[in-house]
């Protein structure tokens, strides 16, 4: 009969793997909240609670909650990335929430329209001539608001 032996405590400690550091999720970034507000969705059927924050001098936006049934990811999105996508559209031409779709690959289908609704509320985009069509002219009004939020904190 073969006798089984159990490893000693020192052997167990030596072979135990160290836990890998937890990967930080997008919604757990160390962004300093500078403003919290509410705005209607693009359809007007529910209300979104959104946050504006700063980290390393850069502005971020996230949709925090929705009074309706639509799911979303609560991801902090750098305003610079939103501006980068909006600025690709020629001034004066219409732009829709689909312009932000690239920011939310493999995420909720509601993310782009919800974040676009926040952009509309914060005057990053303006109402166009037709329903569901909007215009992007410049980020001046939005960036002025962010500066006011920063000054208030």
C-alpha positions as CSV (number, residue, x, y, z in Angstrom):
1,X,0.0,0.0,0.0
2,X,1.4,3.4,-1.0
3,X,1.1,6.0,1.6
4,X,0.0,9.5,0.4
5,X,1.7,12.5,1.9
6,X,0.3,16.0,2.0
7,X,2.6,18.9,1.1
8,X,3.8,21.0,4.0
9,X,2.6,24.6,4.5
10,X,5.8,26.0,3.1
11,X,5.4,24.0,-0.1
12,X,1.7,25.2,-0.4
13,X,2.8,28.8,0.0
14,X,5.5,28.5,-2.6
15,X,3.3,26.9,-5.2
16,X,0.3,29.1,-4.6
17,X,-0.2,31.5,-7.4
18,X,-0.5,35.2,-6.6
19,X,-3.8,36.7,-7.5
20,X,-3.5,38.8,-10.6
21,X,-4.3,42.5,-10.1
22,X,-7.9,43.3,-10.7
23,X,-8.4,44.9,-14.1
24,X,-10.1,48.3,-13.6
25,X,-13.5,48.5,-15.3
26,X,-14.4,51.6,-17.4
27,X,-17.0,52.6,-14.9
28,X,-14.5,52.4,-12.0
29,X,-12.0,54.9,-13.4
30,X,-10.7,57.4,-10.9
31,X,-12.7,60.2,-12.5
32,X,-13.5,63.2,-10.3
33,X,-17.2,64.0,-10.6
34,X,-17.8,67.7,-11.3
35,X,-21.5,67.6,-12.3
36,X,-24.5,65.4,-12.1
37,X,-27.6,66.2,-14.2
38,X,-30.7,64.8,-15.8
39,X,-31.9,64.9,-19.3
40,X,-34.6,63.2,-21.5
41,X,-33.7,60.4,-23.9
42,X,-33.9,61.2,-27.6
43,X,-37.4,59.6,-27.7
44,X,-38.4,61.6,-24.6
45,X,-39.9,58.4,-23.0
46,X,-37.5,58.3,-20.1
47,X,-35.0,60.4,-18.2
48,X,-31.2,59.8,-18.0
49,X,-29.0,60.7,-15.1
50,X,-25.6,61.6,-16.4
51,X,-22.2,62.6,-14.9
52,X,-19.5,64.9,-16.1
53,X,-16.1,64.3,-14.6
54,X,-12.4,65.1,-15.1
55,X,-9.3,63.0,-14.9
56,X,-5.8,64.2,-15.7
57,X,-7.3,67.4,-17.0
58,X,-9.5,65.6,-19.5
59,X,-13.3,65.8,-19.4
60,X,-15.4,62.6,-19.3
61,X,-19.1,61.8,-19.6
62,X,-21.1,58.8,-18.5
63,X,-24.8,57.9,-18.4
64,X,-25.4,56.7,-14.8
65,X,-29.0,55.7,-14.8
66,X,-32.2,55.5,-16.8
67,X,-35.8,55.8,-15.6
68,X,-36.9,53.6,-18.5
69,X,-36.1,50.0,-19.2
70,X,-33.1,50.4,-21.5
71,X,-29.8,48.9,-20.3
72,X,-26.5,50.8,-20.7
73,X,-22.9,50.3,-19.6
74,X,-22.2,53.3,-17.3
75,X,-18.9,53.7,-19.1
76,X,-16.8,56.9,-18.7
77,X,-16.2,58.2,-22.2
78,X,-13.6,60.8,-22.9
79,X,-15.1,63.9,-24.4
80,X,-12.1,64.1,-26.8
81,X,-13.2,60.8,-28.3
82,X,-16.8,62.0,-28.8
83,X,-15.5,65.3,-30.3
84,X,-13.2,63.3,-32.6
85,X,-16.2,61.4,-34.0
86,X,-18.5,64.4,-34.3
87,X,-15.8,66.5,-36.0
88,X,-15.6,64.0,-38.8
89,X,-19.0,65.2,-40.0
90,X,-19.0,68.2,-42.2
91,X,-20.4,71.3,-40.5
92,X,-24.0,71.9,-41.4
93,X,-24.7,68.3,-42.3
94,X,-26.9,66.2,-40.2
95,X,-25.5,63.8,-37.6
96,X,-27.3,61.0,-35.7
97,X,-26.5,59.0,-32.6
98,X,-25.0,56.4,-34.9
99,X,-21.9,58.7,-35.1
100,X,-21.0,57.5,-31.6
101,X,-21.5,53.8,-32.3
102,X,-17.8,53.1,-32.6
103,X,-17.3,54.0,-29.0
104,X,-19.6,51.2,-27.9
105,X,-18.6,48.1,-29.8
106,X,-19.7,45.0,-27.9
107,X,-21.8,47.0,-25.5
108,X,-25.4,47.9,-25.1
109,X,-27.2,49.1,-28.3
110,X,-28.7,51.9,-26.1
111,X,-25.3,53.4,-25.2
112,X,-24.8,55.5,-28.4
113,X,-28.3,57.1,-28.3
114,X,-28.2,57.7,-24.5
115,X,-24.8,59.4,-24.7
116,X,-26.0,61.3,-27.7
117,X,-29.0,62.5,-25.7
118,X,-26.5,63.8,-23.1
119,X,-24.5,65.6,-25.8
120,X,-27.7,67.2,-27.1
121,X,-28.6,68.4,-23.6
122,X,-25.1,69.7,-23.0
123,X,-25.3,71.5,-26.3
124,X,-22.5,69.5,-28.0
125,X,-25.0,68.8,-30.8
126,X,-28.1,70.8,-31.8
127,X,-31.5,70.0,-33.0
128,X,-31.7,69.7,-36.8
129,X,-34.5,70.5,-39.2
130,X,-36.0,67.0,-39.1
131,X,-36.9,64.6,-36.4
132,X,-33.9,62.4,-35.2
133,X,-31.4,64.5,-37.2
134,X,-29.0,66.8,-35.4
135,X,-26.2,69.2,-36.3
136,X,-22.7,69.5,-34.9
137,X,-21.2,73.0,-35.2
138,X,-18.6,73.3,-32.5
139,X,-17.7,72.3,-29.0
140,X,-17.4,75.9,-27.7
141,X,-20.7,75.9,-25.7
142,X,-20.1,72.5,-24.2
143,X,-16.5,73.3,-23.2
144,X,-17.7,76.5,-21.6
145,X,-20.1,74.5,-19.5
146,X,-17.4,72.1,-18.4
147,X,-15.3,75.0,-17.4
148,X,-18.2,76.3,-15.2
149,X,-18.6,72.8,-13.7
150,X,-14.9,72.8,-12.8
151,X,-15.0,76.2,-11.3
152,X,-18.0,75.3,-9.2
153,X,-16.0,72.4,-7.6
